[in-house]
Amino acid sequence: YSAYYCSLENYRERGEFKGFTAGCRYLSPLRTYYRDSYYAALPMYNGNADKVKNEIVTLARGIHIDGSCPSAVRSDFSDWWGDHYDSPSLFAIMLGDYVKITGDKSIVDISSGGKTVFEKAVLAVERLSGFADRTGLIVKAGRYNKRDWADEVNRYGYVTYDEILFCRALYMLSELFAIKGDNNAARFYKERSENVKRAINEILW
């Protein structure tokens, strides 16, 4: 009940911006985070799935044409701290969760900045893939790199949190491609997720 009402209390709409804030301290400027909103959305599947759909559409508009994702999207759809390592994965996972839980496939074809919501998810995860090395794992470059949830801590190289999200995002894209009837792409992303999973277990654990 606490999680449910916390999510409801943090849901805001301002024009076309519709999404969950991260709390009272995050209202000025009004913005919604890719990571915080993922967790805020979870209790909303029980009776308020329309708010999750609104959140996904709002976040899709924050994904740039090159696939980069900021930490958050402001109510005017400008960036809040751009180019994060966890935002692309969390967006793809949220989209996959929504389709699997609600059965509403229409969301993948909603237009967002010249591309569909699904195309934005693929674009974002593919850009993130560009940071991977030969192991398949994401490499956070630069010693002073705080561009994920632990944004007050410099974590560089292989970061378990980011790797696990990336693995799950690849898996969710494989599921979504299967739903769309593209079995070759579904198999391709499933194999990639398995490779990343293997690397996580062999290298990080």
N, C-alpha and C positions, 0 to 999 in steps of 0.2 A: 504493500500500500504506500509506503514512504517513497519508493522509487517511482511509482505510478503518478502520485501527486506532484512529486518534484519535477518530473518531465512535463506535466501539464502546466505547472506554474511558470516554467521557463520557455514555453512555446510562444512565439511572437509572430505577428504578421504586419508588414508595412509595405503596402503596394504589392508588387510581385515577389517581394522577399517573404518567405514563409519558412520558419525553422526554429530549432531549439537553441537557446543561448546557453552559456556555460555558468549562469548564475548572475546575481545582482551586480557584481563588479564588472560584468561584461556587456552592459547595456549601452555604454557610451564610448566609442560608437557601437551601435547595435550590430552584432555579428554572430555568425554560427560557425563552429569549428567542425572539421571533418572527424576528429577523434571523439570529442565530447558528445557530439550529436549521435554518433554510432550507439553509444551506451544509453543515451537519453531515449533513443528510439525503441529500444528493446521492450520495455513494458507497454509501449503504445500499440503493439500488435493486438492487444486485448481491447478492442473497441474503438481504437483511434488510429487505425492503419492509414487513414487519409492524411494524417499529419506526417507520417513517415514518408509517404509519397511526395508530399510538398517539400519536405526536407531534401530528398534526393534530387528533385528538380532544381531546387535552389543551389545545392552544392555543385550540380553539373555545370551551372553557369559560371562557376568559379574556376573551372578547368580551362587552361589556356590552349590555344591551337597547337602548341608544341607538347602538350600533355602535362605540363608542370601544374602542380597544385599548391596553393598557399596553405598556411596553417588554418585560416578561417576566411569566410566570405562576408563582407560588410553588407549592410542593407542597400547600399547603392551598387552592389556587386563588384566593388573594387577589392583588391587583395588586402589581407592582413598578414604580413610576414610571409613572403612568398617562398615557394619551392621547398616543400617539406618531404621527408622520406616516408612518412607513415600515411599521409593523406590519400595518395592514390590507392593504396591497398584497402584502407578502411572504406573508401567510396565503393570500390568494386565488391567488397564483402557485404556492405549494406544493401547494395542493389541486388545481389544474389539472395541474401536473406529475405528481402521483401518479396521477390518473385516466388521463392520456394514456400514461404509461410502463407502468403495471401492468394497465390495462384493468379495474381493479376499480371499478365504478360504485357499489357498495353504500355506500361511505363518505359520499356526498353526502346520504344519507337517515338517517344516524345522528343520533339525538336529542341535543341539547346545550342544556340550559337552556330548554326549551320550544320550541326551534326546531331545524331540522336543521343539520348542518354547512354545507351549501350556503347555506342561508338566512342563517347567521351571516356567511359570506363576503360575500354581497350586501349585508347590513346594514352591515358594516364599510366596504366600498368606497363605498357610498352616503353614509355619514356623511363620509368623507374628501372626497367630491365637493362637500360643502357648503363646503369651504374654497377652492374654485376660483373664479376671477373670470371675466369674459366671454371671456377667451382660452381657457378650459378648463384652464389650469394652476393647480396648487395654490399658495396663498399662505401662507407661514409668517408669521403675524402676530406683532408685537412684536419689538423690537430684540434682546431677550435670550431667544432661542428655541433650545433645545438638544435638542428632543425628536425626535431620530432617531439614526442610528448614530453620527454624529460628536458624541456627547453631551458632549464637553468643548469644543466650538466653537459659538459663536453664529452661526447662519446663518438669515437671514430673507429674506422675499420669495420669489422663484423660486429653488428649489434643484434643480439638474439631477438629482441622485441621486433625490430624491423624485418628480420628474416622470416619470422613465423607469420607475420602479417602478409608478407609478400607471397609466401607459400600458399596461404589460404586464398589470397586474391587470385592467383593463377588457377587454383582449383575451382573457385566460383566462376571464373570466366569459362572454364571448360564446361561447367554445368549449364551456363547461360547459352553457350554455343549449341549445346545438345538440345536445349529447349527450342532454339531457333531452327533446328534441323541441319546444322552444319557439323556433321559428324567428324570430318577431317580436322577442323579447327578445334573441336571438342577434344579429340584425341591428342592433338598437338599441345594444348594447354595442360591437359592432364599429365602428360609425360614430363612437361617442364615442372609442374608442381611436385611430382615424384622425385625429380632430380634435386630440386631445392631441399625437399624433405630429407633426402639421403645425405646431402651435404651438411645440413643442420645437425643431424644425428652423428655423423662421422667427425665433423670438425669442432662443433660447439659443445657437444655433450660428452 
